[in-house]
Amino acid sequence: MLKLEELKKRVRKLTSRAGIAKMELHGLTEDLPRGWSEVTSVAEKAARAFAALQAAKRELAAAENSKWEARFRNI
């Protein structure tokens, strides 16, 4: 049970980080052509944040599924 709570907390944290990265990229693109040289690095940062979030969500879903499967096996 503790693992599920830790995973949920991690997903919330990564969701926040991904949202911030998305807003940084959005803000940068609105100021184009100024700051065009930063677009690649900011986009890569956003991509890494969303990749980490997606992986954490998959891990959480797998943990939740195994929890439910274990409950149904015990019935």
C-alpha distances in whole Angstrom, upper triangle without the diagonal:
4,5,5,7,9,10,11,13,14,16,17,19,20,21,23,25,26,27,29,30,32,34,35,36,38,39,41,42,44,46,47,50,49,46,46,46,42,41,40,38,36,36,34,32,31,30,28,26,26,25,22,21,21,20,16,16,17,14,12,14,13,10,10,13,11,9,12,14,12,12,16,17,16,19
4,5,5,6,9,10,11,12,14,15,17,18,20,21,23,24,26,27,29,30,32,33,35,36,38,39,41,42,44,46,48,47,44,44,44,40,39,38,36,34,34,32,30,29,29,26,24,24,24,21,20,21,19,15,16,17,14,12,15,15,11,12,15,14,12,15,17,16,16,20,21,20,22
4,5,5,6,9,10,10,12,14,15,16,18,20,21,22,24,26,27,28,30,31,32,34,36,37,38,40,42,43,46,45,42,42,41,38,37,35,33,32,31,30,27,26,26,23,22,22,21,18,17,18,15,12,13,14,11,9,12,12,8,10,13,12,11,14,16,15,16,19,20,20,23
4,5,5,6,9,10,10,12,14,15,16,18,20,21,22,24,25,26,29,30,31,32,34,36,37,39,41,42,44,44,41,41,41,37,36,35,33,31,30,29,27,26,25,23,21,20,20,17,15,16,15,11,11,12,10,7,9,10,7,7,11,11,9,12,14,14,15,18,19,19,21
4,5,5,6,9,10,11,12,14,15,17,18,20,21,23,24,26,27,29,30,31,33,35,36,38,40,41,44,43,40,40,40,37,35,35,33,31,30,29,26,25,25,23,21,20,21,18,16,17,16,12,13,15,12,9,12,13,10,10,14,14,12,15,18,17,18,21,22,22,24
4,5,5,6,9,10,11,12,14,16,17,18,20,21,22,24,26,27,29,30,32,33,35,36,38,39,42,41,38,38,38,34,33,32,30,28,28,26,24,23,23,21,18,19,19,15,14,16,14,11,12,14,11,9,13,14,11,12,16,16,14,17,20,19,20,23,24,24,27
4,5,5,6,9,10,10,12,14,15,16,18,20,21,22,24,26,27,28,30,31,32,34,36,37,40,39,36,36,36,32,31,30,28,26,26,24,22,21,20,18,16,16,15,12,11,12,11,7,8,10,8,6,9,11,9,10,13,14,13,16,18,18,19,22,23,24,26
4,5,5,6,9,10,10,13,14,15,16,19,20,21,23,24,26,27,29,30,31,33,35,37,39,38,36,36,36,32,31,30,28,26,26,25,22,21,21,19,16,16,16,14,11,13,12,9,8,11,10,7,10,12,10,10,14,15,14,16,19,19,20,22,24,25,26
4,5,5,6,9,10,11,13,14,15,17,19,20,21,23,25,26,27,29,31,32,34,35,38,37,34,35,34,31,30,29,27,25,25,24,21,20,21,19,15,16,17,14,12,14,14,10,11,14,12,10,13,15,14,14,17,18,17,20,22,22,23,26,27,28,30
4,5,5,6,8,10,11,12,14,15,16,18,20,21,22,24,26,27,28,30,32,33,36,35,32,32,32,28,27,26,24,22,22,21,18,17,17,15,12,13,13,10,9,11,11,7,9,12,10,9,13,14,13,14,18,18,18,20,23,23,24,27,28,29,31
4,5,5,6,9,10,10,12,14,15,16,18,20,21,22,24,25,27,28,30,32,34,33,31,31,31,27,26,25,23,21,20,20,17,15,16,14,11,11,12,9,6,9,9,6,6,10,10,8,11,13,13,13,16,18,18,20,22,23,24,26,28,29,30
4,6,5,6,9,10,11,13,14,15,17,19,20,21,23,24,26,27,29,31,33,33,30,31,31,27,26,26,24,21,21,21,18,16,17,16,12,12,14,12,9,12,13,10,10,13,13,11,14,17,16,16,19,21,20,22,24,25,26,28,30,31,32
4,5,5,6,9,10,11,12,14,16,17,19,20,21,23,25,26,28,29,32,31,28,29,28,25,24,24,21,19,19,19,15,14,16,14,11,12,13,11,9,12,13,10,11,15,14,13,16,19,18,18,21,23,22,24,27,28,28,31,32,33,35
4,5,5,6,8,10,10,12,14,15,16,18,20,21,22,24,26,27,30,29,26,26,26,22,21,21,19,16,16,15,13,11,12,10,7,8,10,7,5,9,10,8,10,13,13,12,15,17,17,18,21,22,23,24,27,28,29,31,32,34,35
4,5,5,6,9,10,10,12,14,15,16,18,20,21,22,25,26,29,28,26,26,26,23,21,21,20,17,16,16,14,11,13,12,8,8,11,9,6,9,12,10,10,13,14,13,15,18,18,18,21,23,23,24,27,28,29,31,33,34,35
4,5,5,6,9,10,11,12,14,15,16,18,20,21,23,25,27,26,24,25,25,22,20,21,19,16,16,17,14,12,14,13,9,10,13,12,9,13,15,13,13,17,18,16,19,21,21,21,24,26,26,27,30,31,32,34,36,37,38
4,5,5,6,9,10,11,12,14,15,17,18,20,22,23,25,24,22,22,22,19,18,18,16,13,13,13,10,9,11,10,7,9,11,10,9,12,14,13,14,17,18,17,20,22,22,23,26,27,27,29,31,32,33,35,37,38,40
4,5,5,6,9,10,11,12,14,15,17,18,20,21,24,23,21,21,21,18,16,16,15,12,11,12,9,6,8,9,5,6,9,9,7,10,13,12,13,16,17,17,19,21,22,22,25,27,27,29,31,32,33,35,37,38,40
4,5,5,6,9,10,10,12,14,15,16,19,20,23,22,20,21,22,18,16,17,16,13,13,14,11,9,11,12,9,9,12,12,10,13,16,15,15,18,20,19,20,23,24,24,26,29,29,30,32,34,35,36,38,40,41
4,5,5,6,9,10,10,12,14,15,17,19,21,20,18,19,20,16,15,16,14,11,12,13,10,8,12,12,9,11,14,14,13,16,18,17,18,21,22,22,23,26,27,27,29,31,32,33,35,37,37,39,41,43,44
4,5,5,6,9,10,11,12,14,16,17,19,18,16,16,17,13,12,13,11,7,8,10,7,5,9,9,7,9,12,12,12,14,17,17,18,20,22,22,24,26,27,27,30,32,32,34,36,37,38,40,42,43,45
4,5,5,6,9,10,11,12,15,16,18,18,16,16,17,14,12,13,12,9,8,11,9,6,9,11,9,9,12,14,13,14,17,18,18,20,22,22,24,26,27,28,30,32,33,34,36,37,38,40,42,43,45
4,5,5,6,8,10,10,13,15,17,17,15,16,17,14,12,15,14,10,11,13,12,9,12,14,12,13,16,17,16,18,21,21,21,24,25,25,26,29,30,30,32,35,35,36,38,40,41,42,44,46,47
4,5,5,6,9,10,11,13,15,14,12,13,14,11,10,12,11,7,9,12,10,8,12,14,12,13,17,17,17,19,22,22,22,25,27,27,28,31,32,32,34,36,37,38,40,42,43,45,46,48,49
4,5,5,6,9,10,11,13,13,11,11,12,9,7,9,9,6,6,10,9,7,10,13,12,13,16,17,17,18,21,22,22,25,27,27,28,31,32,32,34,37,37,39,40,42,43,45,47,48,50
4,5,5,6,9,10,13,13,12,12,14,12,10,12,13,10,9,13,13,10,13,16,15,14,18,19,18,20,23,24,24,26,28,28,29,32,33,33,35,38,38,39,41,43,44,45,47,49,50
4,6,5,7,9,12,11,10,12,14,12,10,14,14,10,12,15,14,12,16,18,17,17,21,22,21,23,26,26,26,29,31,31,32,35,36,36,38,40,41,42,44,46,47,48,50,52,53
4,5,5,7,9,8,7,8,10,8,7,11,11,8,10,13,13,12,15,17,17,18,20,22,22,24,26,27,27,30,32,32,33,36,37,37,39,42,42,43,45,47,48,50,52,53,55
4,5,5,8,9,8,8,11,10,7,11,12,10,10,14,14,13,15,18,18,18,21,23,22,24,27,28,28,30,32,33,33,36,38,38,39,42,43,44,45,48,49,50,52,54,55
4,6,9,9,10,10,14,13,11,15,16,13,14,17,17,16,18,21,20,21,24,25,25,26,29,30,30,32,34,34,35,38,40,40,41,44,45,45,47,49,50,51,53,55,56
4,6,6,7,8,12,11,11,14,15,13,14,18,18,17,20,22,22,23,25,27,27,28,31,32,32,35,37,37,38,41,42,42,44,46,47,48,50,52,53,54,56,58,59
3,5,6,6,10,10,9,13,15,13,14,17,18,18,20,22,23,23,25,27,27,29,31,33,33,35,37,38,39,41,43,43,45,47,48,49,51,53,54,55,57,59,60
4,6,5,9,11,10,13,15,15,15,18,20,19,21,24,24,25,27,29,30,31,33,35,35,37,39,40,41,43,45,45,47,49,50,51,53,55,56,57,59,61,62
4,6,8,9,10,13,15,14,15,18,19,19,21,24,24,25,27,29,29,31,33,34,35,37,39,40,41,43,45,45,47,49,50,51,53,55,56,58,59,61,63
4,5,6,7,10,11,11,13,15,16,16,19,20,21,22,24,26,27,28,30,31,32,35,36,37,38,41,42,43,45,47,48,49,51,52,54,55,57,59,60
4,5,5,8,10,10,11,14,15,16,17,20,21,22,23,25,26,27,29,31,32,34,35,37,38,40,41,42,44,46,47,48,50,52,53,54,56,58,59
4,6,7,8,10,11,13,14,16,17,19,20,22,23,25,26,27,29,31,32,33,35,36,38,39,41,42,44,46,47,48,50,51,53,54,56,58,59
4,6,6,6,8,10,11,12,14,16,17,18,20,21,23,24,26,27,29,31,32,33,35,37,38,39,41,42,44,45,47,48,50,51,53,55,56
4,6,5,6,8,10,10,12,14,15,16,18,20,21,22,24,26,27,28,30,31,33,34,36,37,39,40,42,43,45,46,48,49,51,53,54
4,6,5,6,9,10,10,12,14,15,16,18,20,21,22,24,26,27,28,30,31,33,35,36,37,39,40,42,43,45,47,48,49,51,53
4,5,5,6,9,10,11,12,14,15,17,18,20,21,23,24,26,27,29,30,32,33,35,36,38,39,41,42,44,45,47,48,50,52
4,5,5,6,9,10,11,12,14,15,17,18,20,21,23,25,26,27,29,30,32,33,35,36,38,39,41,42,44,45,47,49,50
4,5,5,6,9,10,11,12,14,15,16,18,20,21,22,24,26,27,29,30,31,33,35,36,37,39,41,42,43,45,47,48
4,5,5,6,9,10,10,12,14,15,16,18,20,21,22,24,26,27,29,30,31,33,35,36,37,39,41,42,43,45,47
4,5,5,6,9,10,11,12,14,16,17,18,20,21,23,24,26,27,29,30,32,33,35,36,38,39,41,42,44,46
4,5,5,6,9,10,11,12,14,15,16,18,20,21,22,24,26,27,28,30,31,33,34,36,38,39,41,42,44
4,5,5,6,9,10,10,12,14,15,17,18,20,21,23,24,26,27,29,30,32,33,35,36,38,39,41,43
4,5,5,6,9,10,11,12,14,15,17,18,20,21,23,24,26,27,29,30,32,33,35,36,37,39,41
4,5,5,6,9,10,11,12,14,15,16,18,20,21,22,24,26,27,29,30,32,33,35,36,38,40
4,5,5,6,9,10,10,12,14,15,16,18,20,21,22,24,26,27,28,30,32,33,34,36,38
4,5,5,6,9,10,11,12,14,15,17,18,20,21,23,24,26,27,29,31,32,33,35,37
4,5,5,6,9,10,11,12,14,15,17,18,20,21,23,25,26,27,29,31,32,33,35
4,5,5,6,9,10,10,12,14,15,16,18,20,21,23,24,26,27,29,30,32,34
4,5,5,6,9,10,11,12,14,15,16,18,20,21,22,24,26,27,29,31,32
4,5,5,6,9,10,11,12,14,15,17,18,20,21,23,25,26,27,29,31
4,5,5,6,9,10,10,12,14,15,16,18,20,21,23,25,26,27,29
4,5,5,6,9,10,10,12,14,15,17,18,20,21,23,24,26,28
4,5,5,6,9,10,10,12,14,15,16,18,20,21,22,25,26
4,5,5,6,9,10,11,12,14,15,17,19,20,21,23,25
4,5,5,6,9,10,11,12,14,15,17,19,20,22,23
4,5,5,6,9,10,11,12,14,15,17,18,20,22
4,5,5,6,9,10,10,12,14,15,16,19,20
4,5,5,6,9,10,11,13,15,15,17,19
4,5,5,6,9,10,11,13,14,16,17
4,5,5,6,9,10,11,12,14,16
4,5,5,6,9,10,10,12,15
4,6,5,6,9,10,11,13
4,5,5,6,9,10,11
4,5,5,6,9,10
4,6,5,6,9
4,5,5,7
4,5,5
4,6
4
